[in-house]
Amino acid sequence: MSTPTTTYAPRAVEPSALAELRVTDDAGRACVPYTATAADAGDPLRCCLRPSAPGERIALVSYAPLRRWAAETGAEPGAYDEQGPVFIHAEPCDGPAPSETYPFTRPGALRTLRRYDPAGRIVGGRLLRLPETPAEALDEAITEAFADPSVALVHVRAVEYGCFHFEIRRKAPDQART
């Protein structure tokens, strides 16, 4: 992980959404927890923005981040409402530890940063191969995204599996990192 220099902070999946996902995911399937093995170690947990460890109870669920954001804001994302696989702890956890780092920043990994307007429509995106200094590249891409005043939030996803990693919401200039 690398230290970001922006005022934008990665957001984990909200606890209220996690509580629902631990029963039924956004595709309507029941949650099926399992115990992570050494082979599962490192799966990116979206509840606490860290890799999984052997012995932890985790689950792979379908998550629709834009749909859930739209429910909070009254947006209508229409066809841009995507769902995809995410790993979460099978039971409630403490969430992300305070951090000044971006999660899941393995150099060489491909990420897409999708930009959405307040109505929930996609207004652009960027493909990014994480370099040896991933924080700098992510800072640049996020700064570029929010330079467009129509961008309300950015979703960072893995290209390889289509997994949602985290979101960053536009902040008012006087708001601190969350």
PyMOL commands that set and color helices and strands:
alter all, ss='L'
color gray80, all
select helices_A, chain A and resi 15-21+65-73+78-80+134-147
alter helices_A, ss='H'
color red, helices_A
select strands_A, chain A and resi 34-35+44-45+50-51+57-63+84-89+110-116+122-129+153-158+164-169
alter strands_A, ss='S'
color yellow, strands_A
deselect
rebuild
show_as cartoon
